[in-house]
Every structure is written in C-alpha cells, then in structure tokens.
C-alpha cells in the first residue's frame, strides 16, 4: 500500500528520489551487454530500492535549497545519485564485515552465495557470492557518477559539485581502510572517532550538504558553515548507529544485534567500555568481543558489560553534545529560512532514530 505524502515533507522528497532512482535504473537495462546474465542488474535494483532513509539525497537537496536555488527535478536526480554511491559503500562494507542481513533481507553477497548453492554450481559458494557482490558494488559506484552527470543540470554547475563528490568518495575509502586497520588491534576512543568522521559522518551529512550547495554556486563561507553543522551531526548519526547495532531491536533495524559484537567492530562505544572497565570486566570483554562463535548469551553479557562500565551512557552524552554543536552551527549558518527549518527537522530525526 502506498502512502500519500504532503508536498515539501521528507516523505515526499524521499518519494521523488525513489522515482528518480527507478527511472534511472530502468534506463540501464537496455544498455546491458547482450548475452550477459542480468543477475547483477536485478540484484542492484532490488538492493537500491529495498528501503533506506534517503538521508544523503535529502541533505544534498537542502544544501542546494539553502544556497537559494529553487526546487527542480534536476537537483532531485543529482541528489538521488548519492544513494547509488551509498549502495556501493553498503555492499562492500557488508562483504568486509561478513554481515548476513541488511534492511531485514540477505546481504548481496549472501544472496549470490545462496543462488550458487541452489543451482549446485561448481566452486565455492561463498567466494562466488563475494565476487558477484563486489561487481554489484562497483556498478553502483559507476552509476552514481553517471547519474550525477546525466541529471540535467548545466555542465559547469555539475563540475562545481563534482570536486566535493570526488573528495567524498576518497574519504569513504580511506575511512574504510582505517576501520580495517583499527579492527586488528584494540583501538582507542580517538581512533574510533576518526573512523566515524571519515567513513560515515562526512559522507552521510557534510559532503552531501556541500555537494548540493556547490552545485548551486554557494560561496566558500556557506560551505564552511555547512561543514560546521554537518560534521558533528554526522558524528551523532554514526554514534547512534553503533548503539543501535548493539542495543537496537532487530525487527526495526533489520540487522541482528550480535553481528557487530561477533565481528569485533571497533566502535567508539567498545573503545570507551575498554577504557572504563576494571580488570575482570576487561578480561571478559577481550574474551567475548570479536569471538566468531559468540552466541546470544555471550552477546547479552557483553551488552551488560558495556552498560556497567558506563560506556553506553557516555555515548548518549556524546550524541547529545554533538547534536547541540550541530544545532548551534545551524543557527548561525547563512541559509534560507526554509532550508534551516528542514535541516533542523532532519537533524532531530537523525539523533532520535530507532533504525
């Protein structure tokens, strides 16, 4: 059942981005090389359109509007291109993390592994799944670039935003590698905060805002103001994500809460728990965290340890602090009144979300 959204609301903007993605993806099928199985195309389409909050397109759109440009179909298409880049990042991240579920459905690499098993094909199902999913992620990255350039905006305007689009892509990959390095050691709170700024905060909030503003021809002062707002809000977004990854409701988040603990994901919350733990608590965290065989009972013990050390409360304090920094920066940013109001509402939803 479809839900009608009031014009100008987040739901309406998300619907318009969805429509732009559907139209773009449908146009790609006739260009798929003859004789090549369409499984990759189908998997990408299914993954991109299977939910998601469309936050990055929304921030891009309001960066554009905040710089004084009017609503146009072209900016919606350009903003929606960021969702394809997001799909690339998620698909590759799920492979690296060994995740089995995303948005309540099998991850792309698990889907292809199951296809391999179902058809009794030769070779190793897991390796086939990883390889096929990597190609899906690569295709999303290529299409994100293409969709931006085919948005219908003037070429010189696209060039203004493309510099920041390139910066965003570089930061995400650098942050992902930093996350990989952090995962082979215990990791510090400072290091974990750097990871979330590079890997998630910038590409979720700051860069989409700045890309939209740059496409609109915003002056450097506005780009700086958007960074002052976006960086702390992006931190709060990822910190909330890390809390939900351990304490969230899987029926709402679409992801098992044991995954991050079993994987040994080096989050700020875990780093804080280690710093605050006494000797006995630290020994149990070392024993349980990152154990590939961690069961539900072990995960529950880890959650209790995180809470007992005060790390969860400290993360909530840090989320509130970062949100307050973002709110203060937004109040002083040289934006249109409509954009300021929309971004304030988006900021509230980012901090208070349950999925």
BAVEXSE-369994 format. One line per 5 residues: number of its first residue (from 1); their letters; for each residue x, y, z of N, C-alpha, C, CB. Coordinates in steps of 0.02 Angstrom, whole numbers. Glycine has a CB too. Layout:
BEGIN
NUM) a) X Y Z X Y Z X Y Z X Y Z ~ ...
END
This chain:
BEGIN
1) xxxxx) 42 -60 0 0 0 0 44 62 0 -48 0 61 ~ 32 109 -45 70 170 -47 40 222 0 73 198 -118 ~ 83 265 25 61 317 71 71 384 38 99 314 138 ~ 18 425 36 24 491 6 61 537 54 -46 520 -10 ~ 109 574 29 149 619 70 133 690 51 224 604 62
6) xxxxx) 131 733 102 118 804 89 176 834 52 105 841 155 ~ 162 878 3 217 911 -34 263 947 13 188 959 -86 ~ 329 941 -1 378 977 39 402 940 101 351 1041 59 ~ 371 883 117 391 845 175 449 799 158 333 804 204 ~ 483 773 210 537 725 199 511 664 160 568 703 266
11) xxxxx) 450 641 177 423 583 142 413 597 68 357 562 175 ~ 390 657 51 380 674 -19 446 678 -56 343 741 -25 ~ 496 708 -24 562 712 -55 592 643 -65 609 756 -13 ~ 584 599 -15 608 531 -21 573 495 -79 598 492 44 ~ 508 508 -87 471 477 -142 496 501 -210 396 491 -136
16) xxxxx) 511 564 -215 538 592 -278 607 562 -294 542 669 -274 ~ 648 555 -243 714 523 -253 706 451 -275 756 527 -189 ~ 657 417 -244 643 347 -263 623 343 -336 588 317 -218 ~ 580 389 -357 557 389 -427 615 402 -475 502 442 -437 ~ 660 447 -455 718 462 -497 763 401 -503 758 521 -468
21) xxxxx) 771 364 -448 813 303 -449 781 249 -493 823 277 -378 ~ 715 240 -486 680 191 -527 689 207 -601 605 188 -509 ~ 679 271 -618 685 291 -689 756 280 -715 666 365 -697 ~ 805 297 -675 874 288 -697 891 213 -706 923 320 -647 ~ 874 173 -655 890 102 -658 855 68 -717 872 68 -593
26) xxxxx) 793 87 -730 756 57 -785 788 75 -853 683 81 -784 ~ 818 134 -857 851 153 -920 915 115 -933 866 228 -919 ~ 943 83 -882 1007 49 -891 1000 -21 -921 1043 44 -826 ~ 942 -51 -912 934 -121 -934 946 -130 -1009 864 -145 -917 ~ 919 -86 -1052 931 -96 -1124 1005 -90 -1144 891 -46 -1164
31) xxxxx) 1045 -58 -1101 1116 -48 -1117 1160 -105 -1089 1140 18 -1089 ~ 1129 -152 -1053 1168 -208 -1027 1191 -252 -1085 1126 -249 -975 ~ 1255 -270 -1087 1280 -307 -1146 1242 -371 -1160 1353 -324 -1136 ~ 1227 -381 -1223 1191 -441 -1244 1230 -504 -1224 1180 -441 -1321 ~ 1193 -554 -1201 1223 -617 -1182 1249 -619 -1111 1279 -632 -1228
36) xxxxx) 1248 -563 -1075 1272 -562 -1006 1213 -572 -960 1308 -495 -990 ~ 1216 -621 -913 1159 -632 -867 1141 -568 -830 1176 -687 -817 ~ 1077 -559 -818 1052 -498 -787 1049 -501 -711 983 -482 -814 ~ 1079 -554 -682 1075 -562 -609 1103 -503 -571 1111 -624 -589 ~ 1158 -474 -596 1188 -416 -562 1141 -357 -566 1257 -399 -594
41) xxxxx) 1112 -344 -625 1064 -289 -633 1006 -297 -584 1039 -286 -705 ~ 978 -356 -582 920 -369 -539 938 -360 -465 892 -439 -551 ~ 997 -384 -446 1017 -379 -376 1028 -306 -356 1080 -419 -363 ~ 1059 -267 -400 1070 -196 -385 1004 -160 -379 1114 -164 -440 ~ 959 -172 -426 894 -138 -424 857 -155 -360 851 -157 -485
46) xxxxx) 856 -218 -342 821 -240 -282 852 -208 -220 823 -317 -276 ~ 918 -206 -217 952 -180 -157 941 -105 -151 1027 -195 -160 ~ 949 -69 -206 943 4 -203 872 26 -184 962 35 -271 ~ 823 -12 -207 753 9 -197 720 -25 -137 713 -7 -258 ~ 758 -64 -99 728 -102 -43 733 -63 23 762 -170 -35
51) xxxxx) 705 -5 24 705 34 86 763 83 89 707 -12 146 ~ 780 103 149 831 154 158 799 221 173 876 159 96 ~ 835 262 209 807 326 233 815 383 183 838 345 298 ~ 857 374 132 871 425 82 897 490 113 807 440 41 ~ 935 482 167 961 541 202 1009 581 159 996 520 266
56) xxxxx) 1054 547 124 1105 583 86 1074 626 31 1155 534 56 ~ 1027 599 -8 993 643 -56 957 702 -24 944 603 -96 ~ 927 690 35 892 744 69 940 800 90 855 718 130 ~ 997 781 118 1045 832 138 1072 869 77 1103 800 177 ~ 1083 833 22 1106 865 -40 1054 915 -65 1121 812 -94
61) xxxxx) 992 895 -66 938 938 -89 934 1002 -48 871 900 -86 ~ 938 995 18 931 1054 61 994 1096 62 914 1033 132 ~ 1051 1068 43 1110 1109 32 1099 1155 -28 1172 1065 20 ~ 1068 1127 -80 1050 1166 -140 1000 1221 -123 1022 1119 -194 ~ 946 1201 -89 894 1250 -72 920 1302 -23 833 1214 -44
66) xxxxx) 963 1281 22 991 1327 71 1034 1380 39 1031 1290 121 ~ 1062 1365 -20 1102 1414 -56 1060 1460 -99 1153 1378 -100 ~ 993 1451 -95 948 1498 -129 920 1475 -195 982 1560 -139 ~ 935 1412 -215 909 1388 -279 839 1359 -270 957 1334 -308 ~ 797 1361 -322 729 1335 -317 726 1259 -324 684 1367 -370
71) xxxxx) 669 1232 -307 657 1160 -318 653 1146 -392 592 1138 -282 ~ 691 1095 -415 689 1074 -485 695 998 -488 745 1108 -526 ~ 669 967 -541 678 895 -549 752 877 -556 640 870 -610 ~ 792 921 -584 863 906 -596 902 897 -531 895 961 -638 ~ 888 938 -481 925 931 -418 904 867 -382 914 992 -373
76) xxxxx) 842 847 -391 819 784 -360 857 725 -391 743 775 -369 ~ 867 726 -456 904 673 -490 977 673 -467 900 680 -567 ~ 1008 733 -465 1077 738 -443 1085 713 -371 1103 810 -448 ~ 1038 732 -328 1042 711 -258 1032 635 -252 988 747 -217 ~ 986 607 -292 973 536 -289 1034 495 -309 914 518 -333
81) xxxxx) 1079 524 -349 1140 488 -369 1181 468 -308 1183 532 -416 ~ 1176 507 -254 1214 491 -193 1189 425 -162 1208 548 -142 ~ 1127 408 -176 1101 345 -149 1133 285 -183 1025 342 -157 ~ 1152 293 -246 1189 239 -280 1259 232 -251 1193 253 -356 ~ 1290 288 -235 1356 283 -203 1349 251 -134 1389 353 -197
86) xxxxx) 1296 268 -98 1283 237 -33 1274 161 -40 1219 268 0 ~ 1240 140 -93 1231 68 -104 1298 34 -115 1185 56 -165 ~ 1342 66 -154 1410 39 -163 1444 30 -96 1451 86 -207 ~ 1442 81 -53 1476 77 12 1447 22 55 1472 144 48 ~ 1381 16 56 1349 -36 98 1365 -106 74 1273 -25 98
91) xxxxx) 1363 -117 8 1376 -184 -19 1447 -206 -2 1365 -185 -95 ~ 1495 -162 -13 1565 -179 2 1576 -186 77 1612 -126 -27 ~ 1545 -143 116 1552 -146 189 1525 -212 216 1516 -87 223 ~ 1469 -235 189 1440 -299 212 1486 -357 195 1371 -309 179 ~ 1519 -354 139 1567 -407 121 1624 -408 172 1595 -398 49
96) xxxxx) 1652 -349 185 1709 -344 230 1691 -364 301 1738 -273 230 ~ 1629 -348 321 1607 -364 390 1580 -435 396 1554 -315 411 ~ 1567 -468 340 1537 -534 344 1465 -532 367 1577 -578 389 ~ 1430 -478 354 1360 -470 377 1314 -515 336 1337 -396 371 ~ 1261 -539 368 1215 -583 334 1149 -550 317 1202 -643 377
101) xxxxx) 1131 -496 353 1068 -462 341 1079 -387 332 1019 -475 398 ~ 1040 -358 289 1039 -285 279 967 -266 264 1088 -262 221 ~ 939 -220 303 869 -199 295 822 -259 297 860 -161 229 ~ 839 -307 340 795 -365 350 798 -417 296 726 -342 356 ~ 842 -408 246 850 -455 190 921 -480 187 830 -422 123
106) xxxxx) 933 -538 154 1002 -561 147 1045 -509 113 1005 -627 108 ~ 1106 -500 138 1153 -454 105 1166 -479 34 1219 -448 145 ~ 1193 -435 -8 1201 -452 -79 1247 -512 -87 1229 -392 -118 ~ 1301 -515 -49 1347 -572 -57 1314 -637 -32 1412 -560 -18 ~ 1271 -632 19 1236 -692 42 1185 -714 -11 1201 -679 110
111) xxxxx) 1152 -666 -43 1104 -682 -96 1137 -723 -151 1072 -618 -125 ~ 1195 -699 -174 1228 -735 -229 1256 -802 -207 1284 -691 -258 ~ 1278 -807 -144 1302 -871 -119 1244 -921 -117 1332 -863 -48 ~ 1185 -897 -98 1126 -941 -97 1105 -962 -167 1067 -906 -61 ~ 1112 -916 -215 1098 -934 -285 1145 -990 -309 1105 -872 -331
116) xxxxx) 1209 -983 -292 1259 -1033 -311 1241 -1100 -281 1330 -1011 -287 ~ 1223 -1101 -217 1207 -1163 -183 1143 -1194 -213 1197 -1151 -108 ~ 1094 -1152 -226 1030 -1176 -252 1038 -1210 -319 980 -1119 -257 ~ 1085 -1187 -360 1095 -1215 -426 1149 -1269 -428 1113 -1160 -475 ~ 1179 -1282 -370 1232 -1334 -365 1287 -1321 -415 1202 -1404 -376
121) xxxxx) 1308 -1258 -420 1362 -1240 -466 1429 -1263 -439 1363 -1166 -479 ~ 1479 -1267 -483 1546 -1286 -463 1578 -1230 -422 1589 -1303 -524 ~ 1628 -1249 -383 1665 -1200 -345 1635 -1185 -277 1670 -1137 -384 ~ 1661 -1134 -245 1642 -1116 -177 1588 -1062 -178 1703 -1093 -137 ~ 1532 -1075 -145 1476 -1028 -146 1494 -961 -114 1416 -1059 -109
126) xxxxx) 1532 -963 -60 1550 -901 -25 1592 -856 -70 1587 -915 40 ~ 1641 -886 -103 1685 -846 -146 1645 -818 -205 1743 -889 -172 ~ 1600 -858 -233 1558 -833 -288 1516 -774 -263 1512 -890 -315 ~ 1487 -781 -204 1445 -728 -177 1483 -663 -167 1415 -749 -111 ~ 1544 -668 -140 1586 -609 -130 1603 -576 -197 1650 -627 -92
131) xxxxx) 1622 -616 -246 1642 -590 -311 1585 -555 -346 1670 -646 -355 ~ 1526 -587 -346 1468 -557 -379 1447 -492 -344 1409 -606 -381 ~ 1449 -492 -277 1430 -432 -240 1479 -375 -251 1425 -447 -165 ~ 1543 -391 -257 1592 -339 -273 1575 -305 -339 1663 -368 -275 ~ 1555 -345 -388 1537 -316 -452 1474 -273 -446 1525 -372 -503
136) xxxxx) 1427 -294 -405 1368 -253 -393 1386 -185 -363 1318 -290 -348 ~ 1431 -188 -314 1453 -125 -283 1490 -81 -332 1498 -140 -224 ~ 1532 -111 -373 1568 -72 -424 1520 -39 -473 1618 -117 -461 ~ 1468 -76 -491 1419 -49 -538 1382 10 -507 1368 -104 -559 ~ 1365 5 -443 1332 61 -409 1377 122 -408 1312 40 -337
141) xxxxx) 1441 113 -396 1488 169 -395 1491 203 -464 1558 146 -374 ~ 1495 162 -516 1498 189 -584 1433 225 -601 1512 134 -635 ~ 1377 196 -583 1313 227 -599 1300 291 -559 1257 177 -586 ~ 1326 295 -498 1319 357 -460 1351 415 -497 1351 349 -389 ~ 1410 403 -523 1445 453 -563 1405 472 -625 1515 428 -583
146) xxxxx) 1380 421 -659 1342 433 -721 1277 470 -707 1328 366 -756 ~ 1241 450 -655 1177 481 -640 1186 555 -623 1143 444 -582 ~ 1239 571 -586 1253 641 -571 1263 681 -635 1315 647 -525 ~ 1304 653 -680 1319 690 -741 1260 692 -790 1378 657 -776 ~ 1213 646 -783 1154 645 -826 1093 677 -793 1138 574 -846
151) xxxxx) 1105 715 -739 1049 743 -701 1011 797 -738 1074 771 -636 ~ 1042 827 -788 1010 882 -824 1032 950 -802 937 876 -818 ~ 1072 954 -749 1100 1018 -728 1153 1040 -779 1130 1013 -656 ~ 1164 1106 -785 1217 1130 -830 1284 1099 -813 1222 1205 -827 ~ 1324 1085 -864 1387 1051 -855 1433 1088 -806 1422 1042 -922
156) xxxxx) 1437 1154 -812 1482 1190 -767 1457 1188 -695 1488 1262 -790 ~ 1392 1183 -685 1365 1175 -617 1385 1107 -589 1288 1184 -617 ~ 1380 1055 -631 1399 988 -608 1473 987 -589 1386 935 -664 ~ 1515 1021 -628 1586 1023 -612 1598 1055 -544 1623 1062 -666 ~ 1556 1104 -524 1564 1135 -459 1553 1085 -403 1515 1194 -451
161) xxxxx) 1504 1041 -412 1490 991 -360 1534 930 -364 1419 970 -364 ~ 1561 917 -423 1597 854 -433 1662 851 -393 1612 844 -507 ~ 1693 909 -381 1754 909 -341 1741 881 -271 1783 981 -336 ~ 1686 902 -241 1669 877 -175 1644 805 -178 1616 921 -143 ~ 1612 786 -233 1592 716 -243 1654 671 -242 1552 708 -309
166) xxxxx) 1707 693 -274 1770 655 -275 1801 653 -206 1819 686 -326 ~ 1801 709 -171 1827 711 -103 1789 661 -59 1822 782 -73 ~ 1723 660 -65 1682 615 -25 1700 542 -38 1608 626 -41 ~ 1708 523 -101 1725 454 -117 1793 435 -89 1725 443 -193 ~ 1841 480 -93 1908 466 -66 1905 457 9 1956 522 -84
171) xxxxx) 1868 500 43 1863 496 117 1831 431 139 1822 555 144 ~ 1779 409 104 1746 347 123 1794 287 119 1684 335 79 ~ 1831 284 64 1878 228 55 1935 232 106 1906 228 -16 ~ 1960 292 118 2012 300 169 1986 281 238 2039 372 170 ~ 1925 302 253 1895 286 318 1883 211 325 1831 323 327
176) xxxxx) 1862 179 270 1851 107 272 1917 70 286 1821 83 205 ~ 1970 93 255 2035 61 268 2057 74 339 2088 87 219 ~ 2047 134 364 2064 149 434 2024 105 481 2052 223 449 ~ 1961 92 464 1919 47 504 1947 -24 503 1847 48 478 ~ 1971 -44 444 2001 -111 438 2063 -117 481 2019 -125 365
181) xxxxx) 2105 -65 481 2166 -65 522 2148 -66 596 2209 -4 506 ~ 2098 -26 615 2078 -23 685 2052 -90 710 2024 30 695 ~ 2022 -129 664 1993 -192 684 2042 -246 702 1950 -217 631 ~ 2107 -238 685 2156 -289 701 2192 -274 766 2207 -295 644 ~ 2174 -218 798 2202 -202 864 2145 -185 911 2252 -144 859
186) xxxxx) 2163 -163 972 2111 -145 1020 2077 -80 1002 2141 -140 1090 ~ 2115 -31 976 2085 31 955 2072 79 1012 2021 18 919 ~ 2082 143 1000 2071 194 1050 2007 232 1036 2131 244 1053 ~ 1983 270 1085 1924 311 1075 1937 363 1021 1903 346 1141 ~ 1996 395 1024 2013 446 974 2016 416 904 2081 478 991
191) xxxxx) 2045 356 898 2049 323 833 1980 305 806 2092 262 837 ~ 1936 281 850 1869 262 830 1829 323 808 1833 226 887 ~ 1839 380 842 1806 442 822 1829 465 753 1817 496 875 ~ 1894 456 739 1920 474 673 1889 430 619 1996 467 672 ~ 1880 366 634 1850 320 586 1779 342 569 1849 248 613
196) xxxxx) 1739 358 619 1670 375 604 1665 442 567 1629 378 669 ~ 1711 488 581 1710 552 545 1726 540 471 1761 602 576 ~ 1776 498 457 1797 487 388 1750 440 351 1867 458 387 ~ 1731 386 384 1695 333 350 1620 346 344 1705 268 386 ~ 1592 383 393 1520 389 394 1495 461 399 1493 351 452
201) xxxxx) 1521 500 446 1493 566 459 1497 612 399 1529 598 517 ~ 1556 614 367 1565 659 311 1521 640 252 1638 661 290 ~ 1517 575 237 1480 557 176 1405 550 188 1507 491 149 ~ 1385 550 252 1314 547 267 1282 617 268 1302 513 333 ~ 1318 665 297 1289 731 307 1329 786 273 1283 746 382
206) xxxxx) 1392 794 293 1431 853 272 1439 858 196 1498 852 304 ~ 1466 806 165 1480 810 94 1416 815 52 1520 750 71 ~ 1363 776 66 1301 787 28 1276 859 33 1247 740 53 ~ 1277 888 93 1257 958 100 1300 1004 56 1262 980 173 ~ 1365 993 60 1411 1036 23 1406 1025 -53 1482 1025 45
211) xxxxx) 1394 963 -73 1385 949 -145 1324 987 -171 1377 873 -157 ~ 1269 983 -135 1209 1020 -155 1221 1094 -159 1153 1005 -108 ~ 1255 1122 -108 1269 1193 -107 1318 1213 -162 1298 1213 -38 ~ 1368 1170 -175 1416 1185 -228 1383 1183 -296 1475 1135 -226 ~ 1339 1135 -308 1301 1133 -370 1262 1199 -380 1253 1073 -371
216) xxxxx) 1240 1227 -324 1201 1289 -327 1244 1351 -333 1158 1295 -265 ~ 1310 1343 -329 1355 1400 -335 1366 1437 -269 1328 1448 -385 ~ 1362 1401 -213 1369 1432 -148 1440 1459 -138 1352 1382 -92 ~ 1447 1514 -101 1514 1541 -86 1549 1499 -34 1509 1614 -62 ~ 1615 1505 -27 1654 1465 21 1627 1471 93 1726 1485 20
221) xxxxx) 1603 1530 111 1579 1539 180 1521 1494 196 1558 1610 190 ~ 1476 1483 149 1420 1438 161 1444 1365 165 1367 1445 106 ~ 1491 1347 122 1518 1279 125 1550 1266 193 1570 1267 69 ~ 1586 1315 220 1616 1308 286 1563 1301 340 1661 1368 302 ~ 1510 1341 335 1456 1338 384 1420 1270 383 1406 1394 372
226) xxxxx) 1412 1243 323 1380 1177 317 1424 1123 347 1366 1162 244 ~ 1490 1130 342 1535 1082 373 1531 1086 449 1607 1092 350 ~ 1526 1148 475 1521 1157 547 1458 1125 575 1523 1232 565 ~ 1405 1124 535 1343 1090 553 1346 1016 540 1284 1121 515 ~ 1372 997 482 1369 928 460 1415 880 497 1384 924 389
231) xxxxx) 1475 903 514 1523 857 546 1497 831 614 1589 893 556 ~ 1477 875 660 1452 848 724 1387 809 716 1442 904 773 ~ 1344 830 670 1282 792 660 1297 724 631 1233 831 614 ~ 1345 720 585 1365 655 557 1394 610 610 1414 665 501 ~ 1433 639 656 1459 600 712 1402 571 753 1505 644 757
236) xxxxx) 1353 614 769 1295 591 809 1258 536 773 1248 650 824 ~ 1251 542 707 1217 490 667 1252 423 675 1215 510 593 ~ 1319 422 667 1355 359 670 1358 331 741 1424 368 642 ~ 1364 375 790 1364 352 859 1296 319 875 1377 411 908 ~ 1242 349 851 1177 317 861 1174 250 824 1120 364 836
241) xxxxx) 1203 247 765 1204 185 727 1240 130 766 1238 195 659 ~ 1296 148 798 1334 99 837 1295 75 897 1400 129 859 ~ 1258 120 929 1216 99 986 1162 51 962 1183 161 1020 ~ 1129 68 906 1076 25 879 1103 -42 857 1041 60 821 ~ 1166 -43 834 1197 -106 812 1206 -155 868 1263 -92 780
246) xxxxx) 1206 -131 930 1215 -175 988 1152 -180 1031 1273 -150 1031 ~ 1116 -124 1038 1058 -122 1083 992 -113 1047 1067 -66 1132 ~ 992 -109 979 931 -97 942 887 -158 937 947 -72 874 ~ 827 -148 912 779 -202 900 788 -227 829 705 -177 912 ~ 809 -290 820 821 -315 752 760 -311 707 844 -387 755
251) xxxxx) 700 -314 736 639 -309 696 632 -239 666 578 -326 739 ~ 664 -190 697 661 -121 673 722 -104 631 655 -72 732 ~ 782 -124 655 844 -107 620 856 -150 558 902 -113 667 ~ 827 -211 557 838 -256 501 905 -290 502 830 -219 437 ~ 940 -288 560 1006 -317 566 1014 -350 634 1061 -264 555
256) xxxxx) 1041 -411 638 1050 -444 703 1096 -404 748 1078 -515 693 ~ 1079 -398 813 1119 -359 858 1184 -395 878 1079 -343 920 ~ 1190 -458 862 1251 -494 879 1306 -482 828 1236 -568 885 ~ 1290 -459 768 1339 -455 713 1399 -411 731 1306 -427 652 ~ 1387 -350 755 1443 -305 770 1487 -332 825 1416 -236 789
261) xxxxx) 1457 -365 874 1496 -393 929 1535 -455 907 1449 -412 988 ~ 1504 -496 867 1538 -557 842 1594 -539 795 1488 -603 806 ~ 1582 -488 754 1633 -466 706 1692 -431 740 1601 -418 655 ~ 1679 -401 799 1731 -361 832 1737 -292 802 1798 -397 828 ~ 1680 -263 784 1679 -197 753 1706 -145 803 1607 -177 730
266) xxxxx) 1760 -109 784 1794 -64 832 1758 4 839 1866 -52 810 ~ 1703 5 875 1664 66 882 1689 108 940 1590 48 893 ~ 1666 170 942 1683 215 997 1657 186 1063 1654 286 985 ~ 1597 157 1061 1567 130 1122 1609 73 1151 1497 105 1108 ~ 1635 30 1109 1677 -25 1134 1743 2 1160 1690 -76 1077
271) xxxxx) 1772 51 1125 1834 81 1149 1824 113 1217 1860 133 1098 ~ 1768 146 1227 1753 176 1292 1743 123 1346 1691 220 1288 ~ 1709 68 1328 1699 14 1376 1766 -15 1399 1655 -41 1346 ~ 1812 -23 1352 1879 -49 1369 1915 0 1416 1921 -60 1305 ~ 1911 65 1400 1945 115 1441 1918 117 1512 1938 184 1409
276) xxxxx) 1853 105 1520 1821 112 1585 1816 47 1625 1752 141 1575 ~ 1833 -8 1593 1825 -74 1625 1877 -85 1680 1829 -129 1574 ~ 1856 -121 1733 1905 -144 1782 1938 -207 1754 1872 -158 1851 ~ 1984 -237 1792 2022 -293 1765 1978 -351 1745 2073 -316 1816 ~ 1930 -368 1787 1887 -425 1772 1843 -411 1711 1843 -443 1833
281) xxxxx) 1816 -350 1709 1774 -332 1652 1814 -331 1587 1741 -263 1664 ~ 1874 -305 1590 1917 -302 1531 1932 -372 1505 1982 -264 1546 ~ 1944 -419 1551 1959 -488 1530 1899 -519 1494 1978 -530 1592 ~ 1839 -507 1520 1780 -535 1488 1767 -503 1419 1718 -526 1533 ~ 1779 -437 1415 1770 -404 1350 1819 -432 1299 1780 -328 1357
286) xxxxx) 1881 -443 1320 1931 -473 1274 1910 -542 1253 1999 -476 1308 ~ 1880 -580 1299 1861 -648 1284 1801 -651 1236 1844 -685 1349 ~ 1753 -607 1246 1690 -612 1208 1690 -571 1144 1634 -589 1252 ~ 1718 -511 1146 1713 -466 1089 1755 -491 1031 1735 -395 1109 ~ 1723 -499 973 1758 -524 914 1761 -599 910 1826 -497 913
291) xxxxx) 1727 -634 955 1725 -707 953 1678 -730 897 1703 -737 1022 ~ 1704 -764 844 1660 -784 789 1603 -830 810 1701 -820 736 ~ 1613 -864 866 1561 -909 890 1516 -879 944 1592 -971 917 ~ 1518 -813 952 1479 -780 1003 1405 -796 995 1490 -704 1001 ~ 1373 -820 1049 1302 -836 1045 1261 -781 1079 1287 -904 1079
296) xxxxx) 1196 -791 1083 1152 -739 1111 1168 -725 1185 1079 -759 1103 ~ 1185 -778 1222 1202 -768 1292 1265 -727 1300 1209 -836 1327 ~ 1315 -742 1259 1377 -703 1261 1365 -631 1241 1429 -734 1216 ~ 1322 -620 1190 1307 -552 1169 1272 -514 1225 1263 -552 1106 ~ 1227 -548 1260 1192 -515 1315 1241 -497 1371 1136 -560 1342
301) xxxxx) 1290 -540 1384 1340 -524 1435 1381 -463 1413 1387 -584 1448 ~ 1399 -460 1350 1437 -402 1326 1396 -338 1332 1458 -413 1253 ~ 1332 -341 1315 1290 -282 1322 1287 -259 1395 1219 -296 1296 ~ 1283 -308 1441 1282 -291 1512 1348 -259 1534 1268 -353 1554 ~ 1404 -284 1507 1469 -255 1524 1475 -184 1497 1525 -300 1495
306) xxxxx) 1453 -173 1437 1455 -106 1408 1415 -57 1451 1428 -106 1335 ~ 1357 -80 1472 1314 -37 1515 1347 -26 1583 1245 -68 1523 ~ 1374 -79 1612 1403 -74 1679 1464 -28 1681 1423 -143 1704 ~ 1503 -25 1628 1561 19 1626 1542 92 1619 1608 -1 1570 ~ 1479 105 1602 1456 173 1590 1467 196 1518 1492 220 1636
311) xxxxx) 1491 151 1476 1506 171 1407 1443 190 1368 1543 114 1371 ~ 1389 154 1379 1328 171 1342 1303 240 1362 1273 117 1355 ~ 1303 255 1426 1281 322 1448 1327 376 1420 1279 325 1525 ~ 1391 361 1419 1439 411 1393 1426 424 1318 1511 388 1404 ~ 1410 371 1281 1394 380 1211 1332 424 1202 1384 312 1176
316) xxxxx) 1281 412 1244 1221 453 1240 1238 526 1254 1167 427 1289 ~ 1282 538 1303 1304 606 1317 1340 636 1257 1350 607 1380 ~ 1381 596 1225 1420 620 1168 1373 636 1109 1472 568 1147 ~ 1322 594 1099 1273 607 1046 1238 674 1059 1221 550 1043 ~ 1217 684 1122 1184 747 1139 1230 807 1129 1158 744 1211
321) xxxxx) 1293 798 1147 1342 853 1139 1352 870 1066 1409 833 1171 ~ 1361 819 1024 1371 831 953 1308 861 921 1389 765 917 ~ 1250 839 943 1188 867 917 1182 941 935 1128 828 943 ~ 1201 958 996 1199 1028 1017 1247 1071 977 1215 1033 1092 ~ 1306 1044 961 1354 1080 920 1325 1093 850 1420 1041 914
326) xxxxx) 1292 1042 823 1262 1050 757 1206 1102 758 1235 982 732 ~ 1165 1100 810 1110 1147 815 1135 1219 819 1067 1131 877 ~ 1188 1229 858 1217 1296 865 1246 1320 798 1272 1297 918 ~ 1279 1275 762 1308 1293 697 1253 1309 647 1353 1237 670 ~ 1199 1271 648 1143 1283 601 1112 1351 613 1090 1228 608
331) xxxxx) 1107 1371 676 1076 1435 693 1114 1493 662 1071 1444 769 ~ 1180 1485 656 1220 1540 629 1237 1534 556 1282 1545 667 ~ 1213 1482 523 1230 1471 452 1190 1518 407 1218 1398 432 ~ 1221 1544 355 1186 1590 309 1143 1553 258 1236 1634 272 ~ 1088 1523 283 1043 1482 243 976 1516 234 1034 1413 274
336) xxxxx) 937 1492 186 868 1515 182 829 1488 242 835 1492 114 ~ 776 1523 261 737 1503 319 706 1434 309 681 1555 333 ~ 683 1420 248 652 1355 233 703 1299 242 624 1355 162 ~ 764 1309 217 815 1257 224 835 1248 297 877 1275 182 ~ 841 1302 334 859 1297 404 808 1255 443 866 1367 436
341) xxxxx) 744 1268 429 691 1230 462 693 1156 443 622 1260 444 ~ 703 1143 378 705 1073 355 765 1036 384 708 1070 279 ~ 823 1069 387 883 1038 414 877 1027 489 945 1080 398 ~ 843 1072 524 832 1061 596 790 999 607 798 1123 627 ~ 738 990 565 696 930 572 735 867 554 635 936 527
346) xxxxx) 776 870 502 817 812 484 866 795 540 856 826 419 ~ 896 846 570 944 834 624 909 798 682 974 900 648 ~ 849 819 698 813 787 753 799 714 738 749 823 766 ~ 780 699 676 765 630 658 827 587 658 731 627 590 ~ 884 615 640 948 578 639 968 557 709 1004 621 607
351) xxxxx) 959 602 757 982 589 825 935 542 862 988 654 864 ~ 870 548 849 821 510 887 800 445 853 760 552 899 ~ 828 427 797 804 370 758 813 304 795 841 367 691 ~ 772 255 773 774 188 802 796 136 751 706 170 830 ~ 813 159 690 837 111 639 888 145 594 777 84 597
END
